[in-house]
Structures are given as C-alpha cells and as structure tokens.
C-alpha cells in the first residue's frame, strides 16, 4: 500500500534538509604543543570569534598528537588547522589544493632555544657548545618544528653527527611545557623548546631560573601557520576561504592574540614553508618524492 505525503509536508522536509546542509559546522584544530586544558581554553575563544566573523557555526576540536592533527586535516575531520611549520607541510601535501593562509607576525622569523639545567655548568653561547656532547637531551614532539626539526638540523650541521650519537640519551617530551619541566627537574640536562612558550611561561612565573636557563638561540626560520583545505569554497560557498583568511588577518583583540601568543597575523603562502620541507628531507623526516 502506498502512502501519499502532502505536497506541503514534502516542501517543509526539503526546506529542513536544505537548512541542515547550510548549517554545516566549520571545524578546526591545533597541534597539541601545550597541555590539552590550555589548548581548549585558548581555542574555544577563537572558535567564537570565527563564528561571528564568518556567520557559520565554528567548532574547535582538540587532538592528542601532532600526527593526529595531520590525520584530521587529511580525513576532512577538520577544515582548518593551526599547524607548526613541519606539520603544515605534511598536511598540505596530503590534501591537494590546501593552502597556508596566515602566520603569526613572529612566525616569519621564529627561533628555538636550547635550555640547560644549571648543574651542567653550561653558559649562554652564540655557538653550540662542545660541552653538549654526552649530555641527556630531550626534544619536544617528534613532529615539532621548533622542538625537534630545526634544533636537530642545527645540531647535525654543527656537530656532523646524529643526536643519538652526540648525546648519551635522547628523549621526546611530547610538548614544550613538558620539555621545560623535564630539564628544570634535571631528568634531562638539556632540551630544545619553542621560544614563545618559554618566554610566556617565564612571564607567568612558571620557570625557576635558578634551575634552568637558556644557553643558545637558533638562527631564524618560518614556523606556525593556519592551513585550510582546498575544498572549503565548494562546501561553504564562494569566497569562503578568503573570508577565513581576512578574519584571521583582522584579528586584533589582545586577549585572542595572547592565546597563541602572537602580536597579530600576516599573510602566508605555501612557498614560505619550502625551507621547512627542504630541512625535513635533509634529515630524513620526509621523503623527497612526497
């Protein structure tokens, strides 16, 4: 037996379905360079700002690891991500048409710090000190640009050996806050850390400089950036990618910017991160054929 549906109800159903498709949520994530509680605090406010600027529902979703952020971008679980230099390169190569659209003003010339426990006796130096050899050393996450990729590159270039042979022990802390804690406690004698995280934690009084200090500052390199998938205009409407970019570039609220922390955002392109890709290939983290 067939059941007829009144035309009026069919029209209502179609309208509802149309409304649902138009109300699709725009989702973003960020590499977990600090603990999850801090990230959720930071990026919840960014989601509110973007939702207001873009006139769509925007949601921040945390991830547990750097590779998970790349996977979420690749699998279209998120359409926008705050990546480090390396994770951004990796993610964009997995998603054709994706672009770096904005970077922090500070990210055009980012640096890493090497920090050391005071028991090492290591002093501030313009050159990587020979006394690093044989120390217990921790990087941040394996996928971190400032906590692993660039420090490893500079160490290899200077000492002409891999970290595993240079140091008595090599670890990966997982995030920058953890690196600071491990070196401050003496569990590791030396570590590589994102300068912005160190400076922010120092300002908050979370670092005991009688136990741990900066001993070396790296040369500059490009780092964090916002990357967006290439299919967002098809899903959210013509010009949506540009609207996202403009919303990021026009973010001026000091409270929002302090969440990164950055003084503001500037234009970015994929070409800006060619040096990061070249470095990753040089030390064997990325395949040159990718």
C-alpha positions as CSV (number, residue, x, y, z in Angstrom):
1,X,0.0,0.0,0.0
2,X,1.4,3.4,-1.0
3,X,1.3,6.3,1.4
4,X,0.9,9.7,-0.1
5,X,2.7,12.6,1.5
6,X,1.1,16.0,1.3
7,X,3.0,18.3,-1.0
8,X,3.1,20.9,1.8
9,X,4.9,18.5,4.1
10,X,7.3,17.4,1.4
11,X,8.2,21.0,0.8
12,X,8.7,21.5,4.5
13,X,11.0,18.5,4.7
14,X,13.0,19.7,1.8
15,X,13.4,23.1,3.4
16,X,14.6,21.5,6.7
17,X,17.2,19.4,4.8
18,X,18.3,22.5,2.9
19,X,18.7,24.3,6.2
20,X,20.8,21.5,7.7
21,X,23.2,21.5,4.7
22,X,23.6,25.2,5.0
23,X,24.2,25.0,8.7
24,X,27.3,22.7,8.3
25,X,29.9,23.3,11.0
26,X,33.3,24.6,10.1
27,X,35.8,22.7,12.3
28,X,39.4,23.5,13.2
29,X,42.1,22.1,15.3
30,X,45.7,22.9,16.5
31,X,48.8,20.9,17.2
32,X,49.0,20.0,20.9
33,X,52.2,21.9,21.6
34,X,50.9,22.5,25.2
35,X,48.7,20.6,27.5
36,X,45.1,20.0,26.4
37,X,43.4,22.1,29.0
38,X,45.3,25.2,27.9
39,X,44.6,24.5,24.3
40,X,40.8,24.2,24.8
41,X,40.9,27.4,26.8
42,X,42.8,29.2,24.0
43,X,40.9,28.0,21.0
44,X,37.4,28.0,22.3
45,X,37.5,31.8,22.2
46,X,39.0,31.7,18.7
47,X,36.0,29.5,17.6
48,X,33.6,32.1,18.9
49,X,35.4,34.9,17.1
50,X,35.5,33.0,13.8
51,X,31.8,32.0,14.1
52,X,30.9,35.7,14.5
53,X,33.1,36.8,11.6
54,X,32.1,34.0,9.2
55,X,28.4,33.7,10.1
56,X,28.7,29.9,10.4
57,X,28.9,27.5,13.3
58,X,32.6,27.1,14.1
59,X,34.0,24.4,16.4
60,X,37.4,23.7,17.8
61,X,38.3,20.0,18.4
62,X,41.4,19.0,20.3
63,X,43.7,16.2,19.1
64,X,46.1,14.1,21.2
65,X,49.2,14.3,19.0
66,X,50.9,16.1,16.1
67,X,50.2,13.2,13.7
68,X,46.6,13.2,14.8
69,X,46.3,16.8,13.7
70,X,47.7,16.0,10.3
71,X,45.3,13.0,10.0
72,X,42.3,15.0,11.0
73,X,43.1,17.5,8.2
74,X,43.7,14.8,5.7
75,X,40.5,12.9,6.6
76,X,38.4,16.1,6.4
77,X,37.5,15.9,10.1
78,X,38.8,19.5,10.3
79,X,38.9,22.1,7.5
80,X,41.3,24.5,9.2
81,X,44.3,23.9,11.4
82,X,46.9,25.9,13.4
83,X,50.0,23.9,12.4
84,X,53.7,24.1,13.1
85,X,55.9,24.5,10.1
86,X,56.5,20.8,9.6
87,X,53.0,19.5,10.3
88,X,51.7,22.2,7.9
89,X,53.9,21.0,5.1
90,X,53.0,17.3,5.8
91,X,49.2,18.1,5.9
92,X,49.1,20.2,2.8
93,X,51.0,17.6,0.8
94,X,48.3,15.1,1.7
95,X,45.4,17.4,0.7
96,X,45.6,18.8,-2.9
97,X,44.7,22.4,-3.1
98,X,45.2,23.2,0.6
99,X,47.0,26.4,1.4
100,X,48.8,28.2,4.2
101,X,46.8,31.4,4.5
102,X,48.1,33.2,7.6
103,X,51.0,33.1,10.0
104,X,51.9,34.9,13.2
105,X,53.9,38.1,12.7
106,X,56.5,36.3,14.8
107,X,56.4,33.2,12.7
108,X,58.3,34.8,9.8
109,X,61.4,34.7,11.9
110,X,60.9,32.1,14.6
111,X,63.7,30.6,16.8
112,X,64.3,27.7,19.1
113,X,66.0,27.9,22.5
114,X,68.3,25.3,23.9
115,X,67.8,25.2,27.7
116,X,70.0,23.6,30.2
117,X,69.9,22.5,33.9
118,X,72.2,24.7,35.9
119,X,74.1,21.6,37.1
120,X,75.6,21.2,33.7
121,X,77.5,24.5,34.1
122,X,76.7,25.4,30.5
123,X,76.7,29.1,29.9
124,X,75.0,31.3,27.3
125,X,76.8,31.0,24.0
126,X,76.4,32.3,20.4
127,X,77.7,28.9,19.1
128,X,76.5,25.4,20.1
129,X,78.9,24.5,22.9
130,X,81.1,21.4,22.5
131,X,80.2,20.5,26.1
132,X,76.7,19.4,24.9
133,X,78.3,16.1,23.8
134,X,77.4,13.3,26.2
135,X,74.5,15.1,27.9
136,X,70.9,13.8,28.3
137,X,68.9,15.7,25.8
138,X,65.2,16.0,25.1
139,X,63.4,17.3,22.1
140,X,59.7,18.1,22.2
141,X,57.3,16.2,20.0
142,X,58.8,14.2,17.1
143,X,56.7,16.3,14.7
144,X,57.5,19.7,16.2
145,X,59.3,22.2,14.1
146,X,60.7,24.3,16.9
147,X,61.1,21.5,19.4
148,X,62.6,18.9,17.1
149,X,63.1,19.5,13.3
150,X,65.1,22.8,13.3
151,X,67.1,22.1,16.5
152,X,68.1,18.6,15.2
153,X,69.1,20.2,11.8
154,X,71.3,22.8,13.5
155,X,72.8,20.2,15.8
156,X,73.6,17.8,12.9
157,X,75.0,20.7,10.9
158,X,77.3,21.9,13.7
159,X,78.5,18.5,15.2
160,X,78.2,16.5,12.0
161,X,76.6,13.6,13.8
162,X,73.1,12.4,14.7
163,X,71.6,13.3,18.1
164,X,71.7,9.6,19.0
165,X,75.5,9.5,18.8
166,X,76.1,13.1,20.1
167,X,74.1,12.7,23.3
168,X,74.1,9.9,26.0
169,X,70.4,9.8,25.9
170,X,67.7,11.3,23.6
171,X,64.1,11.7,24.6
172,X,60.9,13.2,23.1
173,X,58.8,15.0,25.8
174,X,55.6,15.5,23.7
175,X,55.2,19.2,24.2
176,X,57.1,22.4,25.1
177,X,55.8,22.7,28.6
178,X,56.9,19.2,29.4
179,X,60.4,19.8,27.9
180,X,60.8,22.8,30.3
181,X,59.6,20.7,33.3
182,X,61.9,17.8,32.4
183,X,65.0,20.0,32.1
184,X,64.1,22.1,35.2
185,X,63.8,18.9,37.2
186,X,67.1,17.6,36.0
187,X,65.5,14.5,34.4
188,X,67.2,15.7,31.2
189,X,70.2,18.0,31.3
190,X,69.4,19.9,28.0
191,X,66.3,20.4,25.8
192,X,65.0,22.2,22.8
193,X,62.0,24.4,23.2
194,X,59.8,26.9,21.4
195,X,61.0,30.4,22.4
196,X,57.4,31.8,22.5
197,X,56.3,29.1,25.0
198,X,59.5,29.7,27.1
199,X,59.0,33.5,27.2
200,X,55.3,33.2,28.1
201,X,55.9,30.7,30.9
202,X,58.8,32.8,32.2
203,X,56.5,35.9,32.3
204,X,53.9,33.9,34.2
205,X,56.4,32.9,36.8
206,X,56.3,29.2,35.9
207,X,60.1,28.8,35.3
208,X,62.7,28.7,38.1
209,X,65.8,30.3,36.5
210,X,67.9,29.2,39.4
211,X,67.4,25.7,38.0
212,X,67.1,26.1,34.2
213,X,68.2,28.7,31.7
214,X,68.5,29.4,28.0
215,X,72.0,28.7,26.7
216,X,71.6,29.1,22.9
217,X,69.2,30.7,20.4
218,X,68.9,29.2,17.0
219,X,69.0,31.0,13.6
220,X,65.6,32.2,12.3
221,X,63.2,30.1,10.3
222,X,59.4,30.1,9.3
223,X,57.1,28.3,11.7
224,X,53.5,28.2,12.7
225,X,50.7,28.9,10.3
226,X,47.0,28.5,9.6
227,X,46.3,26.0,6.8
228,X,43.0,25.5,5.1
229,X,41.7,22.7,2.9
230,X,41.2,23.4,-0.8
231,X,37.6,22.3,-0.9
232,X,36.1,24.8,1.6
233,X,34.6,27.1,-1.1
234,X,32.6,24.2,-2.5
235,X,31.3,23.3,0.9
236,X,30.7,26.7,2.5
237,X,30.2,29.0,-0.5
238,X,32.2,31.0,-3.0
239,X,34.8,33.2,-1.4
240,X,34.7,31.4,2.0
241,X,38.5,30.7,2.0
242,X,39.2,34.4,1.6
243,X,36.7,35.3,4.4
244,X,38.5,32.9,6.7
245,X,41.9,34.5,5.8
246,X,40.6,38.0,6.3
247,X,39.1,37.1,9.7
248,X,42.5,35.8,10.8
249,X,44.4,38.8,9.4
250,X,42.0,41.2,11.1
251,X,42.1,39.5,14.5
252,X,43.2,42.4,16.7
253,X,41.8,41.6,20.2
254,X,44.8,41.4,22.5
255,X,43.1,38.6,24.6
256,X,42.6,36.5,21.5
257,X,46.1,37.1,20.2
258,X,47.6,36.4,23.7
259,X,46.2,32.8,23.4
260,X,48.8,32.0,20.7
261,X,50.8,34.1,21.8
262,X,51.2,36.4,18.8
263,X,51.1,40.2,18.2
264,X,49.0,39.6,15.1
265,X,48.7,37.6,11.9
266,X,50.2,38.3,8.4
267,X,49.7,36.8,5.0
268,X,51.3,33.3,4.4
269,X,51.7,31.1,1.3
270,X,52.9,27.5,0.8
271,X,56.1,28.8,-0.7
272,X,57.0,30.4,2.6
273,X,57.5,26.9,4.0
274,X,59.7,25.4,1.3
275,X,62.8,25.8,3.7
276,X,60.9,23.6,6.2
277,X,60.3,20.9,3.7
278,X,63.9,21.0,2.5
279,X,65.1,20.6,6.1
280,X,62.8,17.7,6.7
281,X,64.0,16.0,3.6
282,X,67.7,16.7,4.6
283,X,67.4,15.0,7.9
284,X,65.3,12.1,6.7
285,X,61.9,13.0,8.2
286,X,60.2,13.5,4.8
287,X,60.6,11.6,1.6
288,X,61.9,13.8,-1.2
289,X,59.4,12.1,-3.6
290,X,56.4,13.1,-1.5
